């Protein structure tokens, strides 16, 4: 949880610095920052969804044949 919060804070800091927002004194900068930050969060969510979809399609468990091949290992003594 701490890592996620740190990641979001670093992202917010990078947006503020790159766009040179003065969020303390300028209401327009605060509005621009909120638009940029919320857009970044939405894009981040879409990217995580895409990566999770690709990872879901991968074969993570061994096939039946692969399991038999590895279980016939003669270095394992019973």
VOLO-399431 format. One record per residue (C-alpha): chain; residue number from 1; z, x, y; residue in one letter. Coordinates in Angstrom, 3 decimals, decimal comma. Layout:
<gumis>
<'A'; NUM; <Z; X; Y>; 'A'>;
...
</gumis>
This chain:
<gumis>
<'A'; 1; <0,000; 0,000; 0,000>; 'X'>;
<'A'; 2; <0,850; 2,852; 2,350>; 'X'>;
<'A'; 3; <-2,519; 4,447; 1,622>; 'X'>;
<'A'; 4; <-4,383; 1,264; 2,527>; 'X'>;
<'A'; 5; <-2,480; 0,900; 5,801>; 'X'>;
<'A'; 6; <-3,098; 4,567; 6,615>; 'X'>;
<'A'; 7; <-6,815; 4,130; 5,855>; 'X'>;
<'A'; 8; <-7,043; 1,113; 8,173>; 'X'>;
<'A'; 9; <-5,144; 2,894; 10,948>; 'X'>;
<'A'; 10; <-7,385; 5,944; 10,699>; 'X'>;
<'A'; 11; <-10,447; 3,653; 10,823>; 'X'>;
<'A'; 12; <-9,070; 1,887; 13,902>; 'X'>;
<'A'; 13; <-8,386; 5,239; 15,554>; 'X'>;
<'A'; 14; <-11,906; 6,483; 14,786>; 'X'>;
<'A'; 15; <-13,460; 3,328; 16,264>; 'X'>;
<'A'; 16; <-11,320; 3,658; 19,392>; 'X'>;
<'A'; 17; <-12,214; 7,318; 19,894>; 'X'>;
<'A'; 18; <-15,935; 7,014; 19,079>; 'X'>;
<'A'; 19; <-16,473; 4,042; 21,399>; 'X'>;
<'A'; 20; <-14,076; 5,437; 24,026>; 'X'>;
<'A'; 21; <-12,135; 2,182; 24,213>; 'X'>;
<'A'; 22; <-9,166; 1,937; 26,582>; 'X'>;
<'A'; 23; <-7,312; -0,762; 24,694>; 'X'>;
<'A'; 24; <-4,134; -0,394; 26,754>; 'X'>;
<'A'; 25; <-5,618; -1,244; 30,138>; 'X'>;
<'A'; 26; <-8,970; -2,991; 29,662>; 'X'>;
<'A'; 27; <-9,278; -6,499; 28,173>; 'X'>;
<'A'; 28; <-13,019; -6,036; 27,581>; 'X'>;
<'A'; 29; <-12,341; -2,873; 25,582>; 'X'>;
<'A'; 30; <-9,746; -4,740; 23,495>; 'X'>;
<'A'; 31; <-12,281; -7,477; 22,775>; 'X'>;
<'A'; 32; <-14,959; -4,928; 21,871>; 'X'>;
<'A'; 33; <-12,524; -3,076; 19,643>; 'X'>;
<'A'; 34; <-11,561; -6,267; 17,805>; 'X'>;
<'A'; 35; <-15,235; -7,111; 17,228>; 'X'>;
<'A'; 36; <-16,009; -3,604; 15,947>; 'X'>;
<'A'; 37; <-12,870; -3,415; 13,796>; 'X'>;
<'A'; 38; <-13,393; -6,853; 12,249>; 'X'>;
<'A'; 39; <-17,044; -6,006; 11,577>; 'X'>;
<'A'; 40; <-15,973; -2,783; 9,910>; 'X'>;
<'A'; 41; <-13,468; -4,659; 7,737>; 'X'>;
<'A'; 42; <-16,133; -7,191; 6,691>; 'X'>;
<'A'; 43; <-18,578; -4,397; 5,805>; 'X'>;
<'A'; 44; <-15,834; -2,580; 3,927>; 'X'>;
<'A'; 45; <-15,144; -5,726; 1,899>; 'X'>;
<'A'; 46; <-18,839; -6,150; 1,092>; 'X'>;
<'A'; 47; <-19,098; -2,529; -0,029>; 'X'>;
<'A'; 48; <-16,013; -2,828; -2,241>; 'X'>;
<'A'; 49; <-17,490; -5,997; -3,765>; 'X'>;
<'A'; 50; <-20,779; -4,189; -4,477>; 'X'>;
<'A'; 51; <-19,035; -1,206; -6,064>; 'X'>;
<'A'; 52; <-16,804; -3,470; -8,161>; 'X'>;
<'A'; 53; <-19,876; -5,397; -9,337>; 'X'>;
<'A'; 54; <-21,588; -2,197; -10,462>; 'X'>;
<'A'; 55; <-18,416; -0,965; -12,178>; 'X'>;
<'A'; 56; <-18,040; -4,319; -13,939>; 'X'>;
<'A'; 57; <-21,496; -3,972; -15,487>; 'X'>;
<'A'; 58; <-20,713; -0,560; -17,012>; 'X'>;
<'A'; 59; <-19,763; -0,216; -20,668>; 'X'>;
<'A'; 60; <-16,164; 0,993; -20,550>; 'X'>;
<'A'; 61; <-15,137; 0,506; -24,187>; 'X'>;
<'A'; 62; <-16,605; 2,401; -27,132>; 'X'>;
<'A'; 63; <-19,022; 0,643; -29,465>; 'X'>;
<'A'; 64; <-18,014; -0,059; -33,052>; 'X'>;
<'A'; 65; <-20,231; 2,819; -34,262>; 'X'>;
<'A'; 66; <-18,787; 5,216; -31,688>; 'X'>;
<'A'; 67; <-15,256; 4,344; -32,737>; 'X'>;
<'A'; 68; <-16,046; 5,088; -36,393>; 'X'>;
<'A'; 69; <-17,629; 8,413; -35,415>; 'X'>;
<'A'; 70; <-14,526; 9,486; -33,513>; 'X'>;
<'A'; 71; <-12,085; 8,170; -36,106>; 'X'>;
<'A'; 72; <-13,702; 10,322; -38,825>; 'X'>;
<'A'; 73; <-12,463; 13,451; -37,059>; 'X'>;
<'A'; 74; <-11,081; 15,770; -39,751>; 'X'>;
<'A'; 75; <-8,820; 17,604; -37,322>; 'X'>;
<'A'; 76; <-6,458; 14,629; -37,306>; 'X'>;
<'A'; 77; <-4,202; 14,856; -40,345>; 'X'>;
<'A'; 78; <-2,336; 11,874; -41,669>; 'X'>;
</gumis>
